[in-house]
Amino acid sequence: MADPTSPDEGYTFDNIKLSRSTTDVGIAALISPDPATDCSLSPSQTISFRVKNYGSAAATNIPVTFSINGATVTETIPSINGKDSVIYTFTQQADMSGFGTYTITGWAKLAGDSYTANDTLTPVTIHTSPTITAYPYLEGFETSSGNWYSGGTNPSWQWGAPAKTVINKAANGAKCWVTSLTGHYNDNEQSYLYSPCFDLTGLNQPVFSFSHIFQTEDDCDCDMHWVEYSTDGIAWTRLGSAGGGQAWYDSVAAQAWRMSNTKWHVSSYDVPVKAAGVKFRIVMKSDMAANFEGVAIDDVHVFDKASVYSGADITGGLSQTVSGSGWINFDAGGKRVAAINPNGQNLGLTNVKLYINTGAVRNDGVQYYLDRNIVIQPAVAPIAPVTVRFYFLQTEADTLMKATGCPACTTIGDPYQAGVTQYSSAVTAEEDGILFNDASGTFTYHLPHQDVSIVPNDNGYYAEYQVSGFSEFWINNGGPSGTQPLPLTLLSFTANRAGAGGLLQWSTTNDKGLSRFIIQKSADGSVYADLDSVPAISDTGSIHSYRYTDPHLLSGTNYYRLRMVDVDGRYTSVAGPDSCCHGGGHAQRLPEPSRGRQAIRQQHGEYPAAAADRRLR
């Protein structure tokens, strides 16, 4: 006799009854809209069911109803022959043009129906999405979820501003998608973050890039995530493989990410299909044990492949006419260097030069700056803002983040913290890729996030910002205050007669990393000799004022300039000259050229330049 308490004894069936229903009509399937097609449904969407007569006799005057999110429409099917089915399309159409979730069901209620269990359609959920047709596509999730949405088992995905220990900010702006805004992902999670639909038929080689950060249970077959794509919404294929793309999958065995990367960075992979209805989804999988902050994505960028240029200097420049309202790309060997959108203006023939540093990461004694800078020189100066894209590599960003050798110098914490220093001068020869010979123009610092957006782009990024004039450009983090352009900021430098001597006065900010000022003197404004030195205060918290009196004036006009020396003993730059004082006869106050360059704004603004005593790159 079987033991009913044993787990190996199988199943028991009893009281089985078979019956024939003579009157039985039910909804067999949803035909339209296709449950697998969730891209851009119509404001006049047809609703069709397959309705089946399971009975042997013909059924007539069959009430049939559809329901979408609880709103119902009922019509009548005249007749269905026994053992037959029809596809019934409702006369009344539905507006399903709004993007979001629609739950569709329906039922047939034939009078005298002897079996009602099959009358009603199991609810079908369709999440409609827009179809993206304009490229490049860039979604930063600042004003909305971007029509991305989550699903799956125990999903923890949320859209908003993250407030966690590791994932404590978006890459750009304030908002992104993240597995829980304030906590950890869930146990036993197999969740999906779905994209809108993409019509990729017009692209030559589509690329899927996004800003990426994650903290998961590391290096085990437990918690991991990956990317999939589908052309029909039913069959999903894993995108890419470990070792390909940019920062793509760190596990060959799992073909997924499973080793935490806790800095925002770019991840990119070429998309192998160019269909009309492609969707992507980020898959998050966890086990029942330990969990952490999880995954966040931002700045999803889908575009026709344009890798960042990684070759040598382009000192001769790339020249083409820039006009109109679209992006003009400057490429070398099929790789992107820069792009300009003149915003409706005609800049004429425009030259873009590129300079690559191959030595140690450069610094100005206060902050490190990127191993790449560009110069843009148009034939016609703009009269309104122009938008610029400055492309740089992930490897260059990594090198800048890890820079050493200057203990006092600051650098970026991740690529998205980069700002842009701009130097503009009427002397075009000074715009030559060399920072420390920038003497006669002005420096402007474009603040991270506020003025500069860093966008993931295949094997790197581009910094996008607006300018009102042209210039050479450098990438840096703004120093300790986050607002400072690269060189020491000399606010003023004057020389005046004071009794029998000459009084030199100057003021600075951004002195950190500076050791001293060497005062130099000349009788002709051409040949200078060291006179004395004044220690620098060497911090960045305020404006500092200095003064020095020269008791021994030369006969005729006396010329002075300052030479700045950093804490490592390097000569960094020269300021001046200013002229003062005839050494004989009556006192004479000569013009103070530097006073015309004293204006400063502490945030995004113009700073007077300092000239260089030598060429440094």
NORLINFEN-V553111 format. One line per field, one symbol per residue. psi: psi as a letter, one per 30 degrees, with the letter a starting at -180 (. if undefined). burial: + if it has 9 or more other ideal C-beta (glycine too) atoms within 8 Angstrom, else -. Layout:
psi = ???
burial = ???
This chain:
psi = kkjffkfggalkklhkkklkkfjjklkelkeklkffjgjillfikkkkljkkjflflkklijkkklkjhfklkklkkelklkgllljkkkeklkjhfkkakkjklllkikkgkfjffgekkkkkkkjkllkkfklkkjjfgeflfgglllaakhkgklkajkiaeeigllekbflakkjkffbllllhkilkjklakkjgffkejkkjllkkkkjljkhlidklllkllkfffekkkkkalkflajhkkfjeefhlkgjkjgkklkkkkkkflhlfhkllkkkkklagbklafbkkllhkjklkkilkkgblkifflkklkjlaglkjkjlkhgkkelkkjfhgljfakkkklkkkkgalkllgfellllgkllkkjlekklflkkkkkjklleeeeeeeegklfjffkllkelffgkakkkkkkfjfffiggkeggjefakkkkjkkeefkkkkkjcgblkkklklgllllkkklfgaefggklelkjjeljlklkjbfakjkklkllhfkfkelkkklklfggeklkkellkkkehlgflkkklkkkjfiklkakkkllkkkklfggkkelkkalllkjkflalkkjlliefffhfkkkfbjakkllklkflkk.
burial = --------------------+-+++++--+-++---+++-+---+++++++++++---+--+++++++----+-+-+-++-+--+-++-+--++-+-----+++++++++--+----++++--+-+++++++--+-+--++-----++++-+-++++++--+-+--+--++++-+++++++--+++++++++++++++++--+--++++++++++++----+++++++++--+----+++-+--+++++-+--+++++--+--++++++++-----++++++++++----+++++++++++++++++++----+--++---+-----+-+++--+++++++++-+-++-++++++++---++++++++++++++++++---+---+++++++++-++-+++-+--+--+-++-++++++++++++-+--++-+++++++-+++++++++-+++++++++++++++-+--++++++++++--++++++++++++++++---+++++++++++++++++++++++----+-+---+-+-+-+---+-+-+++--+---+++++++++++----+++++++++++---------+-+---+-+---+++++++++-----
